Amino acid sequence: MDTATPFPRFSGTAEVSVRPARPEDAAAVAHVQLVTWRTAYRDVLPLAVLDEWDEGAATESWRTAVTRPPTPGHGVLVAVDRDEIVGFAAYGPPELTRGEAPDPDGPTTEIATLLVEPRWGRRGHGSRLLAAVADLAQATGAARLQVWLPETDRVSARFFESAGWAQQGWARTLDTGGTPLREVRWHTMLDDRLDDRLDDGEETR
């Protein structure tokens, strides 16, 4: 792996690329999140989460995530198609679930969210984001990636499964102020085999 470049495996082309988010990207990231949640996740997320969405507050939240991340291990990446931001991924160190011990294989990086606006799907943006997070995590010494997915989110589950991820056996229920949201955890090991899994995976994003 060439550590001289931020994303050794998927740096993109003149038309499509993945790069670190900038402060001025915050509004576009919030917009992608809003559109994706309201179109692709309406049957997955509680209606209260969607109906009470505050795009201005979300924009400020993403700007803070970019300019003042909680730790050096947190980051936000954006997928760009020509000059338009079409997807993003946020990642960082995970919080251990109650009763969970640190992974004996080494540090873990958690993908907090990975979204591609539906009209830009099946063009490789999701795979490029996932590969970029994997490269950055591996460069910092992480041994594993993990992500929490809503239990009913079959589309995301197929995406991660096609890239070689599997359910880990952990589940949690989030209090959303309305209908509880049950999530399950997926994970994958960061090793040489991950390159092949990402390259061969079914493109669903």
Accessible surface in RSA format (square Angstrom, percent):
REM  Atomic radii and reference values for relative SASA: ProtOr
REM  Chains: A
REM  Algorithm: Lee & Richards
REM  Probe-radius: 1.40
REM  Slices: 20
REM RES _ NUM      All-atoms   Total-Side   Main-Chain    Non-polar    All polar
REM                ABS   REL    ABS   REL    ABS   REL    ABS   REL    ABS   REL
RES MET A   1   126.85  65.7  43.42  28.7  83.43 198.7  54.53  46.4  72.32  95.8
RES ASP A   2    83.49  58.5  71.71  71.4  11.77  27.8  37.91  89.2  45.58  45.5
RES THR A   3   107.12  76.2  78.18  79.3  28.94  69.0  47.14  63.3  59.98  90.7
RES ALA A   4    90.96  83.6  49.61  76.6  41.35  94.1  61.06  86.0  29.90  79.2
RES THR A   5    60.18  42.8  55.86  56.6   4.32  10.3  53.69  72.1   6.48   9.8
RES PRO A   6    83.14  60.6  69.80  63.6  13.34  48.5  80.44  66.4   2.71  16.8
RES PHE A   7     6.94   3.5   6.03   3.7   0.91   2.4   6.03   3.7   0.91   2.6
RES PRO A   8    39.11  28.5   8.52   7.8  30.59 111.2   9.64   8.0  29.47 183.2
RES ARG A   9    61.00  25.6  31.87  16.2  29.14  69.4  34.97  47.8  26.04  15.8
RES PHE A  10    52.76  26.4  52.12  32.3   0.64   1.7  52.65  31.9   0.11   0.3
RES SER A  11    77.30  65.3  62.02  82.8  15.28  35.2  31.79  67.7  45.50  63.7
RES GLY A  12    30.56  37.7   0.00   N/A  30.56  37.7   5.94  16.3  24.62  55.1
RES THR A  13    94.78  67.4  73.50  74.5  21.28  50.7  80.04 107.5  14.74  22.3
RES ALA A  14   110.09 101.2  64.17  99.0  45.93 104.5  77.01 108.4  33.09  87.6
RES GLU A  15    92.80  53.3  90.84  68.7   1.96   4.7  26.63  51.5  66.17  54.0
RES VAL A  16    28.99  19.1  28.62  25.9   0.37   0.9  28.97  25.2   0.02   0.1
RES SER A  17    28.89  24.4  28.82  38.5   0.07   0.2  13.34  28.4  15.56  21.8
RES VAL A  18     4.89   3.2   0.05   0.0   4.84  11.7   0.05   0.0   4.84  13.1
RES ARG A  19    47.11  19.8  47.11  24.0   0.00   0.0  28.43  38.9  18.68  11.3
RES PRO A  20    73.54  53.6  71.63  65.3   1.91   6.9  71.63  59.1   1.91  11.9
RES ALA A  21    12.37  11.4   0.21   0.3  12.16  27.7   0.21   0.3  12.16  32.2
RES ARG A  22   117.85  49.5 116.79  59.5   1.06   2.5  27.16  37.1  90.69  55.0
RES PRO A  23    58.69  42.8  58.53  53.4   0.16   0.6  58.69  48.5   0.00   0.0
RES GLU A  24   125.53  72.1  94.82  71.7  30.71  73.1  63.25 122.3  62.28  50.9
RES ASP A  25     9.28   6.5   8.48   8.4   0.81   1.9   1.11   2.6   8.17   8.1
RES ALA A  26     0.59   0.5   0.00   0.0   0.59   1.4   0.54   0.8   0.05   0.1
RES ALA A  27    53.66  49.3  51.17  79.0   2.50   5.7  51.45  72.5   2.22   5.9
RES ALA A  28    37.21  34.2  27.96  43.2   9.25  21.0  35.21  49.6   2.00   5.3
RES VAL A  29     1.37   0.9   1.37   1.2   0.00   0.0   1.37   1.2   0.00   0.0
RES ALA A  30     0.00   0.0   0.00   0.0   0.00   0.0   0.00   0.0   0.00   0.0
RES HIS A  31    86.65  47.4  86.65  60.2   0.00   0.0  59.88  61.7  26.77  31.2
RES VAL A  32     1.99   1.3   1.99   1.8   0.00   0.0   1.99   1.7   0.00   0.0
RES GLN A  33    17.42   9.7  17.42  12.7   0.00   0.0   0.00   0.0  17.42  13.2
RES LEU A  34    21.21  11.8  21.21  15.2   0.00   0.0  21.21  14.9   0.00   0.0
RES VAL A  35    37.47  24.7  34.32  31.1   3.15   7.6  37.47  32.6   0.00   0.0
RES THR A  36     3.87   2.8   3.87   3.9   0.00   0.0   3.87   5.2   0.00   0.0
RES TRP A  37    50.36  20.2  50.36  24.4   0.00   0.0  44.39  23.7   5.97   9.7
RES ARG A  38    92.07  38.7  83.33  42.5   8.73  20.8  24.76  33.8  67.31  40.8
RES THR A  39    87.63  62.3  57.29  58.1  30.34  72.3  61.95  83.2  25.68  38.8
RES ALA A  40    59.09  54.3  26.54  41.0  32.55  74.0  35.89  50.5  23.20  61.5
RES TYR A  41    22.24  10.4  22.24  12.7   0.00   0.0  15.52  11.7   6.72   8.3
RES ARG A  42    98.18  41.2  91.77  46.8   6.41  15.3  49.49  67.6  48.69  29.5
RES ASP A  43   141.09  98.8 107.92 107.4  33.18  78.4  38.22  90.0 102.87 102.6
RES VAL A  44    27.06  17.8  14.41  13.0  12.65  30.5  14.84  12.9  12.22  33.2
RES LEU A  45    20.16  11.2  14.02  10.0   6.14  15.4  14.39  10.1   5.77  15.5
RES PRO A  46    14.88  10.8   5.23   4.8   9.65  35.1  14.52  12.0   0.36   2.2
RES LEU A  47   103.16  57.5  97.94  70.1   5.22  13.1  97.94  68.8   5.22  14.1
RES ALA A  48    35.37  32.5  25.89  40.0   9.48  21.6  31.62  44.5   3.75   9.9
RES VAL A  49    45.04  29.6  33.90  30.7  11.14  26.8  41.37  35.9   3.67   9.9
RES LEU A  50     1.55   0.9   1.13   0.8   0.42   1.0   1.55   1.1   0.00   0.0
RES ASP A  51    94.86  66.4  66.15  65.8  28.71  67.9  27.62  65.0  67.24  67.1
RES GLU A  52   137.59  79.0 109.35  82.7  28.24  67.2  47.68  92.2  89.91  73.4
RES TRP A  53    47.29  19.0  21.64  10.5  25.65  60.2  25.87  13.8  21.42  34.8
RES ASP A  54    87.01  60.9  75.95  75.6  11.06  26.1  28.39  66.8  58.62  58.5
RES GLU A  55    64.28  36.9  59.21  44.8   5.08  12.1  27.01  52.2  37.27  30.4
RES GLY A  56    45.78  56.5   0.00   N/A  45.78  56.5  38.21 104.9   7.57  16.9
RES ALA A  57    57.87  53.2  43.35  66.9  14.52  33.0  51.54  72.6   6.33  16.8
RES ALA A  58    15.00  13.8   7.91  12.2   7.09  16.1  14.36  20.2   0.64   1.7
RES THR A  59    16.83  12.0  16.83  17.1   0.00   0.0  12.00  16.1   4.82   7.3
RES GLU A  60    96.40  55.3  96.02  72.6   0.38   0.9  49.66  96.1  46.74  38.2
RES SER A  61    71.54  60.5  60.29  80.5  11.25  25.9  29.51  62.8  42.03  58.9
RES TRP A  62    30.33  12.2  30.16  14.6   0.16   0.4  26.77  14.3   3.55   5.8
RES ARG A  63    77.72  32.6  77.72  39.6   0.00   0.0  33.65  46.0  44.07  26.7
RES THR A  64    54.74  38.9  53.96  54.7   0.78   1.9  37.04  49.7  17.71  26.8
RES ALA A  65    30.20  27.8  23.55  36.3   6.65  15.1  27.05  38.1   3.16   8.4
RES VAL A  66    32.24  21.2  10.35   9.4  21.89  52.7  13.90  12.1  18.34  49.7
RES THR A  67    62.79  44.7  32.20  32.6  30.59  72.9  35.96  48.3  26.83  40.6
RES ARG A  68   165.33  69.4 150.19  76.6  15.14  36.1  67.54  92.3  97.79  59.3
RES PRO A  69    53.12  38.7  36.57  33.3  16.55  60.2  36.57  30.2  16.55 102.9
RES PRO A  70   104.29  76.0  64.39  58.7  39.90 145.0  76.72  63.3  27.57 171.3
RES THR A  71    52.47  37.3  48.23  48.9   4.23  10.1  52.40  70.4   0.07   0.1
RES PRO A  72   146.45 106.7 109.13  99.5  37.32 135.7 119.76  98.9  26.69 165.9
RES GLY A  73    34.24  42.2   0.00   N/A  34.24  42.2  25.87  71.0   8.37  18.8
RES HIS A  74    55.37  30.3  45.79  31.8   9.57  24.5  29.73  30.6  25.64  29.8
RES GLY A  75    14.56  18.0   0.00   N/A  14.56  18.0  12.61  34.6   1.95   4.4
RES VAL A  76    13.58   8.9   4.62   4.2   8.96  21.6   4.62   4.0   8.96  24.3
RES LEU A  77     2.55   1.4   2.55   1.8   0.00   0.0   2.55   1.8   0.00   0.0
RES VAL A  78     0.00   0.0   0.00   0.0   0.00   0.0   0.00   0.0   0.00   0.0
RES ALA A  79     0.12   0.1   0.12   0.2   0.00   0.0   0.12   0.2   0.00   0.0
RES VAL A  80    14.41   9.5  14.37  13.0   0.04   0.1  14.37  12.5   0.04   0.1
RES ASP A  81     7.87   5.5   6.31   6.3   1.56   3.7   0.00   0.0   7.87   7.8
RES ARG A  82   149.10  62.6 135.07  68.9  14.03  33.4  61.15  83.6  87.95  53.3
RES ASP A  83   147.80 103.5 115.62 115.1  32.18  76.1  39.13  92.1 108.67 108.4
RES GLU A  84    69.31  39.8  64.69  48.9   4.62  11.0  32.42  62.7  36.89  30.1
RES ILE A  85    18.72  10.7  10.25   7.6   8.47  20.4  10.25   7.4   8.47  23.0
RES VAL A  86     0.00   0.0   0.00   0.0   0.00   0.0   0.00   0.0   0.00   0.0
RES GLY A  87     0.00   0.0   0.00   N/A   0.00   0.0   0.00   0.0   0.00   0.0
RES PHE A  88     0.00   0.0   0.00   0.0   0.00   0.0   0.00   0.0   0.00   0.0
RES ALA A  89     0.00   0.0   0.00   0.0   0.00   0.0   0.00   0.0   0.00   0.0
RES ALA A  90    10.30   9.5  10.30  15.9   0.00   0.0  10.30  14.5   0.00   0.0
RES TYR A  91    32.30  15.1  28.41  16.2   3.89  10.1  10.87   8.2  21.43  26.4
RES GLY A  92     4.20   5.2   0.00   N/A   4.20   5.2   2.15   5.9   2.05   4.6
RES PRO A  93    68.11  49.6  52.83  48.2  15.28  55.5  53.91  44.5  14.20  88.2
RES PRO A  94    34.10  24.8  14.66  13.4  19.44  70.7  15.78  13.0  18.31 113.8
RES GLU A  95   156.98  90.1 140.73 106.5  16.25  38.7  58.91 113.9  98.08  80.1
RES LEU A  96    94.94  52.9  66.89  47.9  28.05  70.5  67.76  47.6  27.18  73.1
RES THR A  97    35.20  25.0  25.55  25.9   9.65  23.0  29.06  39.0   6.14   9.3
RES ARG A  98   228.87  96.1 200.88 102.4  27.99  66.7  88.15 120.5 140.72  85.3
RES GLY A  99    81.48 100.5   0.00   N/A  81.48 100.5  41.79 114.7  39.70  88.9
RES GLU A 100    28.78  16.5  13.52  10.2  15.27  36.3   7.22  14.0  21.56  17.6
RES ALA A 101    74.25  68.3  58.66  90.5  15.58  35.4  62.50  88.0  11.75  31.1
RES PRO A 102    99.88  72.8  89.37  81.5  10.52  38.2  91.02  75.2   8.86  55.1
RES ASP A 103    36.03  25.2  16.38  16.3  19.65  46.5   8.14  19.2  27.89  27.8
RES PRO A 104   135.71  98.9  93.02  84.8  42.69 155.2 105.56  87.2  30.14 187.3
RES ASP A 105    92.94  65.1  66.54  66.2  26.40  62.4  11.26  26.5  81.68  81.5
RES GLY A 106    22.93  28.3   0.00   N/A  22.93  28.3  20.59  56.5   2.34   5.2
RES PRO A 107    88.59  64.6  76.02  69.3  12.56  45.7  88.59  73.1   0.00   0.0
RES THR A 108    18.84  13.4   5.96   6.0  12.88  30.7   4.91   6.6  13.93  21.1
RES THR A 109    13.32   9.5  13.32  13.5   0.00   0.0   1.58   2.1  11.74  17.7
RES GLU A 110    28.97  16.6  28.34  21.4   0.64   1.5   2.70   5.2  26.28  21.5
RES ILE A 111     1.18   0.7   0.00   0.0   1.18   2.8   0.00   0.0   1.18   3.2
RES ALA A 112    73.71  67.8  43.50  67.1  30.21  68.7  47.88  67.4  25.83  68.4
RES THR A 113    26.67  19.0  21.47  21.8   5.20  12.4  20.89  28.1   5.78   8.7
RES LEU A 114     8.81   4.9   1.16   0.8   7.64  19.2   1.16   0.8   7.64  20.6
RES LEU A 115     6.91   3.8   6.67   4.8   0.24   0.6   6.91   4.9   0.00   0.0
RES VAL A 116    12.33   8.1   1.92   1.7  10.41  25.1   1.92   1.7  10.41  28.2
RES GLU A 117     9.25   5.3   9.25   7.0   0.00   0.0   0.54   1.0   8.71   7.1
RES PRO A 118    60.61  44.2  36.34  33.1  24.27  88.2  44.47  36.7  16.14 100.3
RES ARG A 119   144.54  60.7 119.16  60.7  25.38  60.4  69.33  94.7  75.22  45.6
RES TRP A 120    28.31  11.4  28.31  13.7   0.00   0.0  28.31  15.1   0.00   0.0
RES GLY A 121    23.25  28.7   0.00   N/A  23.25  28.7  12.27  33.7  10.98  24.6
RES ARG A 122   164.35  69.0 141.26  72.0  23.09  55.0  56.33  77.0 108.03  65.5
RES ARG A 123   126.75  53.2 104.36  53.2  22.39  53.3  41.35  56.5  85.40  51.8
RES GLY A 124    12.33  15.2   0.00   N/A  12.33  15.2  11.53  31.7   0.80   1.8
RES HIS A 125     0.04   0.0   0.04   0.0   0.00   0.0   0.00   0.0   0.04   0.1
RES GLY A 126     0.00   0.0   0.00   N/A   0.00   0.0   0.00   0.0   0.00   0.0
RES SER A 127    20.92  17.7  20.70  27.6   0.21   0.5  11.07  23.6   9.85  13.8
RES ARG A 128    31.19  13.1  31.19  15.9   0.00   0.0   3.89   5.3  27.29  16.5
RES LEU A 129     0.00   0.0   0.00   0.0   0.00   0.0   0.00   0.0   0.00   0.0
RES LEU A 130     1.82   1.0   1.82   1.3   0.00   0.0   1.82   1.3   0.00   0.0
RES ALA A 131     0.00   0.0   0.00   0.0   0.00   0.0   0.00   0.0   0.00   0.0
RES ALA A 132     0.00   0.0   0.00   0.0   0.00   0.0   0.00   0.0   0.00   0.0
RES VAL A 133     0.07   0.0   0.00   0.0   0.07   0.2   0.00   0.0   0.07   0.2
RES ALA A 134     0.33   0.3   0.33   0.5   0.00   0.0   0.33   0.5   0.00   0.0
RES ASP A 135     4.40   3.1   3.64   3.6   0.77   1.8   0.18   0.4   4.22   4.2
RES LEU A 136    39.96  22.3  39.03  27.9   0.92   2.3  39.50  27.7   0.46   1.2
RES ALA A 137     3.28   3.0   0.06   0.1   3.22   7.3   3.16   4.5   0.12   0.3
RES GLN A 138    58.45  32.7  46.40  33.9  12.05  28.7  16.63  35.4  41.82  31.7
RES ALA A 139    63.53  58.4  27.18  42.0  36.35  82.7  32.17  45.3  31.36  83.1
RES THR A 140   110.83  78.8  73.02  74.0  37.81  90.1  73.25  98.4  37.58  56.8
RES GLY A 141    46.53  57.4   0.00   N/A  46.53  57.4  33.26  91.3  13.27  29.7
RES ALA A 142     9.15   8.4   2.36   3.6   6.79  15.4   2.51   3.5   6.63  17.6
RES ALA A 143    19.72  18.1  16.20  25.0   3.52   8.0  19.43  27.4   0.29   0.8
RES ARG A 144     7.27   3.1   7.27   3.7   0.00   0.0   1.61   2.2   5.66   3.4
RES LEU A 145     0.89   0.5   0.89   0.6   0.00   0.0   0.89   0.6   0.00   0.0
RES GLN A 146     2.22   1.2   2.22   1.6   0.00   0.0   0.00   0.0   2.22   1.7
RES VAL A 147     4.65   3.1   4.65   4.2   0.00   0.0   4.65   4.0   0.00   0.0
RES TRP A 148    19.68   7.9   8.07   3.9  11.61  27.3   5.84   3.1  13.84  22.5
RES LEU A 149    11.96   6.7  11.96   8.6   0.00   0.0  11.96   8.4   0.00   0.0
RES PRO A 150    15.26  11.1  13.21  12.0   2.05   7.5  13.21  10.9   2.05  12.7
RES GLU A 151    68.70  39.4  62.68  47.4   6.01  14.3  19.50  37.7  49.20  40.2
RES THR A 152    81.20  57.8  71.04  72.0  10.17  24.2  66.08  88.8  15.12  22.9
RES ASP A 153     8.12   5.7   5.94   5.9   2.18   5.2   0.58   1.4   7.54   7.5
RES ARG A 154   149.11  62.6 146.09  74.5   3.02   7.2  53.89  73.6  95.22  57.7
RES VAL A 155    80.46  52.9  79.96  72.4   0.50   1.2  80.02  69.5   0.44   1.2
RES SER A 156     1.05   0.9   1.05   1.4   0.00   0.0   0.00   0.0   1.05   1.5
RES ALA A 157    18.42  16.9  18.42  28.4   0.00   0.0  18.42  25.9   0.00   0.0
RES ARG A 158   123.63  51.9 120.81  61.6   2.82   6.7  52.42  71.6  71.20  43.2
RES PHE A 159     3.17   1.6   3.09   1.9   0.08   0.2   3.09   1.9   0.08   0.2
RES PHE A 160     1.93   1.0   1.93   1.2   0.00   0.0   1.93   1.2   0.00   0.0
RES GLU A 161   106.17  61.0  96.14  72.7  10.03  23.9  24.32  47.0  81.85  66.8
RES SER A 162    32.55  27.5   8.16  10.9  24.39  56.2  19.31  41.1  13.24  18.5
RES ALA A 163     5.26   4.8   5.26   8.1   0.00   0.0   5.26   7.4   0.00   0.0
RES GLY A 164    34.36  42.4   0.00   N/A  34.36  42.4  15.79  43.3  18.57  41.6
RES TRP A 165     6.18   2.5   0.47   0.2   5.70  13.4   0.00   0.0   6.18  10.0
RES ALA A 166    51.71  47.5  49.66  76.6   2.06   4.7  51.56  72.6   0.15   0.4
RES GLN A 167   109.23  61.1  86.31  63.1  22.92  54.6  20.22  43.0  89.02  67.5
RES GLN A 168    49.98  28.0  24.83  18.1  25.16  59.9  12.53  26.7  37.45  28.4
RES GLY A 169    77.34  95.4   0.00   N/A  77.34  95.4  40.99 112.5  36.34  81.4
RES TRP A 170    79.20  31.8  75.94  36.8   3.26   7.7  59.37  31.7  19.83  32.2
RES ALA A 171    39.03  35.9  16.01  24.7  23.02  52.4  16.19  22.8  22.84  60.5
RES ARG A 172    86.32  36.2  78.38  40.0   7.94  18.9  30.94  42.3  55.38  33.6
RES THR A 173    82.36  58.6  52.66  53.4  29.70  70.8  36.98  49.7  45.38  68.6
RES LEU A 174    63.43  35.3  61.82  44.2   1.61   4.1  63.43  44.5   0.00   0.0
RES ASP A 175   135.75  95.1  99.24  98.8  36.52  86.4  42.28  99.5  93.48  93.2
RES THR A 176    35.59  25.3   9.83  10.0  25.76  61.4  19.85  26.7  15.74  23.8
RES GLY A 177    74.84  92.3   0.00   N/A  74.84  92.3  37.71 103.5  37.12  83.1
RES GLY A 178    44.22  54.5   0.00   N/A  44.22  54.5  27.13  74.5  17.08  38.3
RES THR A 179    97.04  69.0  88.68  89.9   8.36  19.9  55.65  74.7  41.39  62.6
RES PRO A 180    87.38  63.7  72.91  66.5  14.47  52.6  73.17  60.4  14.21  88.3
RES LEU A 181    20.44  11.4  19.68  14.1   0.76   1.9  20.44  14.4   0.00   0.0
RES ARG A 182   113.50  47.7 107.96  55.0   5.55  13.2  37.18  50.8  76.32  46.3
RES GLU A 183    15.43   8.9  15.43  11.7   0.00   0.0   0.00   0.0  15.43  12.6
RES VAL A 184    17.04  11.2  17.04  15.4   0.00   0.0  17.04  14.8   0.00   0.0
RES ARG A 185     1.84   0.8   1.57   0.8   0.26   0.6   0.00   0.0   1.84   1.1
RES TRP A 186    15.66   6.3  15.66   7.6   0.00   0.0  14.33   7.6   1.33   2.2
RES HIS A 187    44.77  24.5  43.02  29.9   1.75   4.5  26.38  27.2  18.40  21.4
RES THR A 188     6.27   4.5   1.20   1.2   5.07  12.1   5.07   6.8   1.20   1.8
RES MET A 189    58.67  30.4  56.20  37.2   2.47   5.9  51.38  43.7   7.29   9.7
RES LEU A 190    15.82   8.8   0.00   0.0  15.82  39.8   0.00   0.0  15.82  42.6
RES ASP A 191    39.62  27.8  33.35  33.2   6.27  14.8  33.36  78.5   6.26   6.2
RES ASP A 192   125.86  88.2 114.50 114.0  11.36  26.9  37.58  88.4  88.28  88.0
RES ARG A 193   156.82  65.8 155.40  79.2   1.41   3.4  67.95  92.9  88.87  53.9
RES LEU A 194     2.56   1.4   2.56   1.8   0.00   0.0   2.56   1.8   0.00   0.0
RES ASP A 195    60.21  42.2  60.21  59.9   0.00   0.0  12.46  29.3  47.75  47.6
RES ASP A 196    87.77  61.5  87.62  87.2   0.15   0.4  20.01  47.1  67.76  67.6
RES ARG A 197    56.21  23.6  50.09  25.5   6.12  14.6  41.79  57.1  14.42   8.7
RES LEU A 198    10.86   6.0   2.06   1.5   8.80  22.1   2.50   1.8   8.36  22.5
RES ASP A 199    91.24  63.9  57.85  57.6  33.39  79.0  27.82  65.5  63.42  63.2
RES ASP A 200   117.99  82.7  86.70  86.3  31.30  74.0  33.15  78.0  84.84  84.6
RES GLY A 201    21.83  26.9   0.00   N/A  21.83  26.9   6.06  16.6  15.77  35.3
RES GLU A 202    96.90  55.6  82.89  62.7  14.01  33.4  42.27  81.8  54.63  44.6
RES GLU A 203    46.54  26.7  38.74  29.3   7.80  18.6  35.16  68.0  11.38   9.3
RES THR A 204    18.54  13.2   5.93   6.0  12.61  30.0   5.93   8.0  12.61  19.1
RES ARG A 205    19.84   8.3  17.62   9.0   2.22   5.3  11.60  15.9   8.24   5.0
END  Absolute sums over single chains surface
CHAIN  1 A    10409.1       7918.7       2490.4       5665.4       4743.7
END  Absolute sums over all chains
TOTAL         10409.1       7918.7       2490.4       5665.4       4743.7
